[in-house]
């Protein structure tokens, strides 16, 4: 269950970050793209995030991160989980 919550958090964060970035970029640069298209592009970014996270669970250390969670610096900061 924890893996799915991590995946959901990453997906939601990617969607929000991409939406804010594309909509604000469109405002500043006057690209003339409809907001719904920018939100749709943000949705695609979120889907790609989910696919990458899923792939990381298959080839990595079973976490949603390709970098893993077992680096020495993280162990010293967070200890054993």
C-alpha positions in Angstrom: 0.0 0.0 0.0 2.9 2.4 0.8 4.2 2.0 -2.8 0.8 3.0 -4.2 0.7 6.1 -2.0 4.2 7.0 -3.1 3.2 6.6 -6.7 0.0 8.7 -6.2 2.0 11.4 -4.6 4.6 11.5 -7.4 1.8 11.5 -10.0 -0.1 14.3 -8.3 3.0 16.4 -7.7 4.1 16.0 -11.3 0.7 17.1 -12.6 0.6 20.2 -10.4 4.2 21.2 -11.1 3.7 20.7 -14.9 0.4 22.6 -14.9 1.7 25.5 -13.0 4.9 25.7 -15.1 3.1 25.4 -18.5 0.2 27.8 -17.6 2.6 30.4 -16.1 5.0 30.0 -19.0 2.2 30.5 -21.5 1.2 33.7 -19.6 4.8 35.1 -19.6 5.7 34.1 -23.1 2.3 34.6 -24.8 2.5 31.3 -26.7 -1.2 31.4 -27.5 -1.9 27.9 -26.3 -5.3 27.1 -24.7 -5.3 26.3 -21.0 -7.0 23.0 -21.5 -4.2 21.9 -23.8 -1.7 22.9 -21.2 -3.6 20.9 -18.6 -3.8 17.9 -21.0 0.0 18.1 -21.5 0.4 18.2 -17.7 -1.7 15.0 -17.5 0.6 13.3 -20.0 3.6 14.3 -17.8 1.8 12.7 -14.9 1.2 9.5 -16.8 4.9 9.4 -17.8 5.8 9.8 -14.1 3.6 6.8 -13.2 5.1 4.7 -16.0 8.7 5.6 -14.9 7.8 4.9 -11.3 6.3 1.5 -12.2 9.4 0.7 -14.3 11.6 1.6 -11.4 9.8 -0.9 -9.1 10.6 -3.6 -11.6 14.3 -2.8 -12.2 15.3 -1.0 -9.0 15.1 -1.7 -5.3 11.3 -2.0 -5.4 10.8 1.7 -4.7 9.4 4.2 -7.2 12.8 5.8 -7.5 15.5 4.7 -9.9 18.1 6.1 -7.5 16.9 3.8 -4.7 16.8 4.5 -1.0 20.0 2.8 0.3 22.7 5.5 -0.1 25.0 6.0 2.8 24.0 9.7 3.2 20.3 8.8 3.4 21.0 6.0 6.0 22.9 8.5 8.1 20.0 11.0 7.9 17.0 8.7 8.2 18.4 5.5 9.7 16.8 2.2 9.0 13.1 2.3 8.0 
